[in-house]
Amino acid sequence: MQAMKRYLLIFISILFFMCGSLPVDAQQRRKGPYSRYEDAIYTHKQMELLSWLSDDMCRGRATGSVECEMVAHFIARQFERYGVEKLFPDSYFQQFQVDSATRGRNVVGIVKSVVPSDEYIVVCAHYDHLGVLKDVVYNGADDNASGVVALLNLAEVFSLMKFTKTGPSKNIIFVALDGKECNMAGSTYFVEHLPVPVKKIICAVNLERLGTVLEPVHEGVEDFVIVLGQNTLRKDDRPKIAYANVHYDLWLDIDYTFYGSDSFSKLYYKLSDQIVFHNAGIPALLFTAGFHKYTYKPEDDVEIISTEALRKRTLLIYYFLLNI
């Protein structure tokens, strides 16, 4: 009965966003049957999720805290509501020990390919942050509630596609990572205990700090995103980010370096969870909007978030995943 209710809600959602009226720009941008799923990714939903994740009640989501565990359960409930399957027996959680006193938990689910495939894509974003330091809450709206929101949006969209038997063509594993601020403990544990053969993972996509327009690649151009690790992809997959950007009329200003610096690109690439996948021999991308003056500051709150930018970046990732 519970499953029937969930599928009924999914079906109603599909009818709503397929049949509902669309903004003029969205109508003009329609590029084939898959673009109808864009309507499941909208700014009001993104802001609701982001506001919850970065609320003071979450106390900055420090690994090992009660509040971080609460957020993990929230993400797991979203997976269940969307119809994302459990990858591990009877649980979305992958627990690991950070140190003798601290336990973390990754939240892991899978949307299986619509036609059987032995290839996998991993989409990840860390949900932990700094917690409370000197009685000040570090809410981490951009770092990394924004990445988690994009991950949840993508999990929902690909679940809808699976329900309507239109995709995805590859198995997609969604991982909300814990312990990034603890020397990337969550991604390290996940990669060391991969639930599928490493050679079957064709790409890992890490989402981090996707919510602001504070440090554009080119002055005055707010529609931008930084994508690092393109050269790690299979040769045939490397043009597919640019293809998605142009074919679906997104026209984001994409920087495949870090503001034009190869040396800083290499350094920045090593600072987050994608490097763990890369070191294991898995092609790995980072999608980000870079650092800004509020990174790792208490002012990293919902007020600095641009949901329009977050939505557009999420759409780019969606169309890239469709085509890879």
C-alpha positions as CSV (number, residue, x, y, z in Angstrom):
1,M,0.0,0.0,0.0
2,Q,2.8,2.4,0.9
3,A,4.5,1.6,-2.4
4,M,1.3,2.3,-4.3
5,K,0.9,5.6,-2.7
6,R,4.4,6.6,-3.6
7,Y,4.0,5.6,-7.2
8,L,0.7,7.5,-7.3
9,L,2.4,10.6,-6.1
10,I,5.2,10.2,-8.6
11,F,2.6,9.7,-11.4
12,I,0.7,12.9,-10.4
13,S,4.0,14.8,-10.2
14,I,4.8,13.6,-13.8
15,L,1.4,14.7,-15.1
16,F,1.8,18.1,-13.3
17,F,5.2,18.9,-14.8
18,M,4.5,17.5,-18.2
19,C,1.2,19.1,-18.7
20,G,1.6,22.3,-16.7
21,S,2.2,25.7,-18.3
22,L,5.8,26.5,-18.9
23,P,7.7,29.9,-18.8
24,V,8.3,31.3,-22.2
25,D,12.0,30.8,-22.0
26,A,11.5,27.2,-21.1
27,Q,9.2,26.7,-24.0
28,Q,11.8,28.2,-26.3
29,R,14.5,26.0,-24.9
30,R,12.7,22.7,-25.3
31,K,15.2,20.3,-26.9
32,G,13.6,16.9,-27.3
33,P,11.7,14.5,-24.9
34,Y,14.1,14.6,-22.0
35,S,13.8,18.3,-21.5
36,R,10.3,17.9,-20.0
37,Y,12.0,16.6,-16.9
38,E,13.4,20.0,-16.2
39,D,10.2,21.0,-14.6
40,A,11.0,18.8,-11.6
41,I,14.0,21.0,-10.9
42,Y,12.6,24.4,-9.9
43,T,14.0,27.2,-7.7
44,H,11.3,27.2,-5.0
45,K,11.9,23.5,-4.3
46,Q,15.7,24.1,-4.3
47,M,15.3,26.9,-1.8
48,E,13.1,24.9,0.5
49,L,15.6,22.0,0.6
50,L,18.6,24.4,1.0
51,S,16.9,26.4,3.8
52,W,16.2,23.2,5.7
53,L,19.8,21.9,5.3
54,S,21.4,25.2,6.3
55,D,19.0,26.1,9.1
56,D,20.4,26.9,12.6
57,M,18.7,23.7,13.9
58,C,21.2,21.6,11.9
59,R,24.0,23.3,13.8
60,G,26.4,23.3,10.9
61,R,26.2,19.5,10.3
62,A,29.5,18.6,11.9
63,T,30.4,14.9,11.4
64,G,29.5,12.8,14.4
65,S,27.0,15.3,15.7
66,V,23.3,14.5,16.4
67,E,22.4,17.2,13.9
68,C,24.5,15.6,11.2
69,E,22.8,12.3,11.8
70,M,19.5,14.1,11.6
71,V,20.4,15.5,8.2
72,A,21.5,12.0,7.0
73,H,18.1,10.6,7.9
74,F,16.5,13.6,6.1
75,I,18.4,12.8,2.9
76,A,17.5,9.1,3.2
77,R,13.8,10.0,3.5
78,Q,14.1,12.0,0.3
79,F,15.7,9.1,-1.5
80,E,12.8,6.9,-0.3
81,R,10.2,9.4,-1.3
82,Y,11.7,9.7,-4.8
83,G,11.9,6.0,-5.3
84,V,15.7,5.7,-5.2
85,E,16.6,2.1,-4.3
86,K,18.8,1.1,-1.5
87,L,22.2,-0.1,-2.7
88,F,23.1,-1.9,0.6
89,P,20.8,-4.5,2.2
90,D,17.9,-2.9,4.1
91,S,19.6,0.5,4.5
92,Y,20.6,3.7,2.8
93,F,23.4,4.2,5.3
94,Q,27.1,3.2,5.0
95,Q,28.6,3.8,8.5
96,F,32.3,4.3,9.0
97,Q,34.7,5.3,11.8
98,V,36.4,8.7,11.5
99,D,38.4,8.2,14.7
100,S,38.0,6.5,18.1
101,A,35.2,8.9,19.1
102,T,33.5,9.9,15.9
103,R,31.4,7.9,13.5
104,G,30.2,9.1,10.2
105,R,27.6,7.8,7.7
106,N,27.3,8.1,3.9
107,V,23.8,8.0,2.5
108,V,23.8,5.8,-0.6
109,G,21.1,4.9,-3.1
110,I,20.9,3.8,-6.8
111,V,18.7,4.4,-9.8
112,K,19.2,1.4,-12.0
113,S,19.4,1.7,-15.8
114,V,16.1,1.4,-17.7
115,V,17.7,-1.3,-19.9
116,P,20.2,-3.6,-18.0
117,S,23.7,-2.2,-18.0
118,D,26.9,-3.2,-16.2
119,E,28.2,0.5,-16.2
120,Y,27.8,2.9,-13.3
121,I,28.0,6.6,-12.7
122,V,28.6,8.0,-9.2
123,V,27.1,11.3,-8.3
124,C,28.2,12.6,-4.9
125,A,28.1,15.7,-2.7
126,H,29.2,16.0,0.9
127,Y,26.6,17.1,3.4
128,D,28.8,17.7,6.5
129,H,30.2,21.1,7.3
130,L,32.1,22.8,10.2
131,G,29.5,22.7,12.9
132,V,29.7,25.2,15.7
133,L,32.9,27.0,16.5
134,K,33.2,29.3,19.5
135,D,29.4,29.3,19.8
136,V,29.0,30.4,16.2
137,V,27.0,28.2,13.9
138,Y,28.6,27.7,10.4
139,N,25.5,26.8,8.4
140,G,27.3,26.1,5.1
141,A,24.5,27.0,2.7
142,D,26.8,27.0,-0.3
143,D,29.4,24.6,1.2
144,N,27.7,22.2,0.7
145,A,24.0,22.4,1.1
146,S,23.9,23.7,-2.5
147,G,25.7,20.5,-3.7
148,V,23.3,18.3,-1.8
149,V,20.3,20.1,-3.2
150,A,21.6,19.5,-6.7
151,L,22.2,15.8,-5.9
152,L,18.7,15.4,-4.5
153,N,17.2,17.1,-7.6
154,L,19.1,14.8,-9.9
155,A,18.1,11.7,-7.8
156,E,14.4,12.7,-8.1
157,V,14.6,13.4,-11.9
158,F,16.3,10.2,-12.8
159,S,13.9,8.3,-10.5
160,L,11.0,9.9,-12.5
161,M,12.7,8.9,-15.7
162,K,13.0,5.3,-14.5
163,F,9.4,5.3,-13.5
164,T,8.4,6.4,-17.0
165,K,10.8,4.0,-18.6
166,T,12.7,6.7,-20.4
167,G,16.1,6.4,-18.7
168,P,18.7,6.4,-17.4
169,S,20.9,4.4,-19.7
170,K,23.5,3.8,-17.0
171,N,23.1,2.8,-13.4
172,I,23.5,6.0,-11.3
173,I,24.7,5.7,-7.7
174,F,23.9,8.7,-5.5
175,V,26.1,9.3,-2.5
176,A,25.6,12.0,0.1
177,L,29.0,11.9,1.7
178,D,29.9,12.6,5.3
179,G,33.3,13.4,6.7
180,K,34.6,15.6,3.9
181,E,35.8,18.1,6.5
182,C,37.5,15.2,8.3
183,N,40.1,14.6,5.7
184,M,37.6,13.2,3.2
185,A,36.8,10.3,5.4
186,G,33.5,9.5,3.8
187,S,34.6,9.4,0.2
188,T,37.8,7.4,1.3
189,Y,35.7,4.8,3.0
190,F,33.2,4.6,0.1
191,V,35.9,4.1,-2.5
192,E,37.7,1.5,-0.3
193,H,34.5,-0.4,0.0
194,L,33.0,0.1,-3.4
195,P,29.8,-1.9,-3.9
196,V,30.5,-2.4,-7.6
197,P,33.7,-3.2,-9.5
198,V,35.9,-0.1,-9.9
199,K,36.3,-0.8,-13.7
200,K,32.6,-0.6,-14.1
201,I,32.4,3.0,-12.9
202,I,32.8,5.2,-16.0
203,C,32.6,8.5,-14.1
204,A,32.3,10.1,-10.7
205,V,30.7,13.5,-10.5
206,N,31.3,15.6,-7.4
207,L,29.1,18.6,-6.7
208,E,30.4,21.2,-4.3
209,R,29.6,24.9,-3.8
210,L,27.2,25.3,-6.7
211,G,25.0,28.1,-5.2
212,T,26.6,31.5,-5.7
213,V,27.5,34.0,-8.4
214,L,30.0,35.9,-6.3
215,E,33.2,35.0,-8.2
216,P,32.4,34.7,-11.9
217,V,34.9,33.4,-14.3
218,H,34.5,36.5,-16.5
219,E,33.4,39.8,-14.9
220,G,29.7,40.5,-15.2
221,V,28.8,37.0,-16.4
222,E,26.8,35.3,-13.7
223,D,25.8,32.3,-15.8
224,F,29.0,30.4,-15.1
225,V,30.4,27.1,-13.7
226,I,33.8,25.6,-13.2
227,V,34.3,22.0,-14.3
228,L,37.6,20.3,-13.4
229,G,38.8,16.9,-14.4
230,Q,37.4,16.8,-17.9
231,N,40.7,15.3,-19.2
232,T,40.2,12.3,-16.9
233,L,37.1,11.2,-18.8
234,R,37.1,8.7,-21.6
235,K,38.1,10.4,-24.8
236,D,34.6,10.2,-26.3
237,D,33.0,11.6,-23.2
238,R,35.1,14.7,-22.9
239,P,33.1,16.9,-25.4
240,K,29.7,16.0,-23.8
241,I,29.8,18.7,-21.2
242,A,30.1,21.4,-23.9
243,Y,27.5,19.5,-26.0
244,A,25.0,19.6,-23.2
245,N,25.6,23.3,-22.6
246,V,25.0,24.2,-26.3
247,H,22.5,21.6,-27.4
248,Y,20.1,22.4,-24.6
249,D,20.6,26.1,-24.9
250,L,22.0,26.6,-21.4
251,W,25.0,28.7,-22.5
252,L,26.8,28.7,-19.2
253,D,30.3,30.3,-19.2
254,I,32.2,27.1,-18.5
255,D,35.8,27.3,-17.2
256,Y,37.6,23.9,-17.5
257,T,40.5,25.4,-15.6
258,F,40.5,27.3,-12.3
259,Y,40.1,30.9,-13.5
260,G,42.6,30.2,-16.3
261,S,45.3,28.8,-14.1
262,D,46.5,25.2,-14.8
263,S,48.5,25.1,-11.6
264,F,45.6,26.3,-9.4
265,S,43.4,23.8,-11.3
266,K,45.6,20.9,-10.2
267,L,45.7,22.2,-6.6
268,Y,41.9,22.9,-6.3
269,Y,41.1,19.5,-7.8
270,K,42.9,17.9,-4.9
271,L,40.9,19.7,-2.3
272,S,37.7,17.7,-2.4
273,D,36.2,14.3,-2.7
274,Q,36.7,13.8,-6.5
275,I,40.4,13.3,-5.9
276,V,39.7,10.1,-3.9
277,F,37.9,8.6,-6.9
278,H,40.6,9.8,-9.3
279,N,43.3,8.2,-7.2
280,A,41.4,4.9,-7.4
281,G,41.5,5.1,-11.2
282,I,38.0,6.4,-11.7
283,P,37.4,9.3,-14.1
284,A,36.2,12.1,-11.8
285,L,34.7,15.5,-12.3
286,L,34.2,18.5,-10.0
287,F,31.3,20.9,-10.8
288,T,31.6,24.1,-8.7
289,A,31.3,27.8,-8.6
290,G,34.6,28.2,-6.8
291,F,35.7,29.9,-3.6
292,H,34.3,33.2,-2.4
293,K,34.7,35.6,0.5
294,Y,32.1,33.7,2.6
295,T,33.6,30.2,2.2
296,Y,34.2,28.7,5.6
297,K,32.7,31.8,7.2
298,P,29.5,32.1,9.3
299,E,28.1,34.3,6.6
300,D,27.8,31.3,4.2
301,D,24.0,31.4,4.6
302,V,20.9,31.2,2.3
303,E,21.1,35.0,1.6
304,I,24.2,34.5,-0.7
305,I,22.5,31.7,-2.7
306,S,21.3,32.3,-6.3
307,T,18.8,29.5,-7.0
308,E,18.6,30.6,-10.6
309,A,22.3,29.8,-11.0
310,L,22.0,26.6,-8.9
311,R,19.1,25.4,-11.1
312,K,21.0,26.1,-14.4
313,R,24.1,24.3,-13.2
314,T,22.0,21.4,-12.1
315,L,20.4,21.2,-15.5
316,L,23.9,21.1,-17.2
317,I,24.8,18.2,-15.0
318,Y,21.5,16.4,-15.7
319,Y,22.0,16.7,-19.5
320,F,25.7,15.7,-19.2
321,L,24.7,12.5,-17.3
322,L,22.0,11.8,-19.9
323,N,24.6,11.7,-22.7
324,I,27.6,10.1,-21.1
